[in-house]
Amino acid sequence: METIARYIMFAGIALFLIGGGIFLASKFGIPLGRLPGDIRIEGENGSFYFPLTSSILVSVVLTVLASLIVKFSKSQIEGRYG
């Protein structure tokens, strides 16, 4: 049961950090969702929107952050046990 609780807490922290990042991006003027390359098709009966460039940008940033976290955690583990 403790394992599930930990995963839920980490997911909550991750969501909080993602929300804070989006909030800061809007405060600093980074137009996520309105970048060149985001697809927007509007017609008479509806519209379609796919933020392609914004998705790629967020993916690259999260990949860099995840790799830094993994690298840092491996160095901490090796320093502790190596």
Summary of the structure (lengths in Angstrom):
residues: 82
radius of gyration: 18.4
end to end distance: 31.4
largest distance: 65.0
contacts: 154
relative contact order: 0.07
helix: 68%
strand: 10%
